[in-house]
Amino acid sequence: MTNPYASAGIAAAIATLVGFGAGYQVNRISTNTKVTELEAKITELETKAAEAEKLEVPTDDEATAALQKTTFKGSSMRISRCQKHPIIPGVICNGTVSDPSGWSMPKSLPFAKIDGTWAYAN
């Protein structure tokens, strides 16, 4: 005769193995879905980063020309970094403003492109 406890133990072991196998598959499918979603998000962020790199900024000569038309007459600017202005259309550039006497000072100045020409946006 067969032992009813042995049959129940074997059935429990088989049920446990089937449960672990099913849980593993569900976890694998869920993980694959999450990986696919994360890859899509990475692609989206890479696209946004590439768009941010396309920020149009003035050259040193264009910034200098824009400053020449304002109270900074006779000054020149060497730009070190520009970023999108948080409030107005245009950019805000960090750089060094120098005058003909040799005086120079680091400044952050806003610029906007108007009709294809950069202007100091004070």
Disulfide bonds with the S-S distance in Angstrom:
Cys82-Cys93 2.06
